[in-house]
Amino acid sequence: MERYYLNAMTLEYKKECDMDSVLQSLSKMVGGGNSDSFSANKVIEYDHMLRLENGCEILRGRTVWKLKDTTNS
C-alpha cells in the first residue's frame, strides 16, 4: 500500500460508543481486484466497519486509494 495515496474517504456514523467500549475493526477490498494482485491496479476501494463486540454497528466507511505517480521521482 505504500505505492498508493488516500484519494477519498466516506464515513457514516451510526451510533455512539462509550469510552470503555470494546470495538472490532473490519475491512475488506471491494474494488480493484484481489489482495494478491493489487500492485497492478491504479484504484483500490475498501469497505470499513467499526462495531461493538456484541455486533452493533458504530461506523461504516469506504476509502479509495490511487496509485502514486512515480514518473517524477
Secondary structure, 3 states (H helix, E strand, C coil): CCCEEEEEEEEEECCCCCCCCCEEEEEEEEECCCCCCHHHCCEEEEEEEEEECCCCEEEEEEEEEEECCCCCC
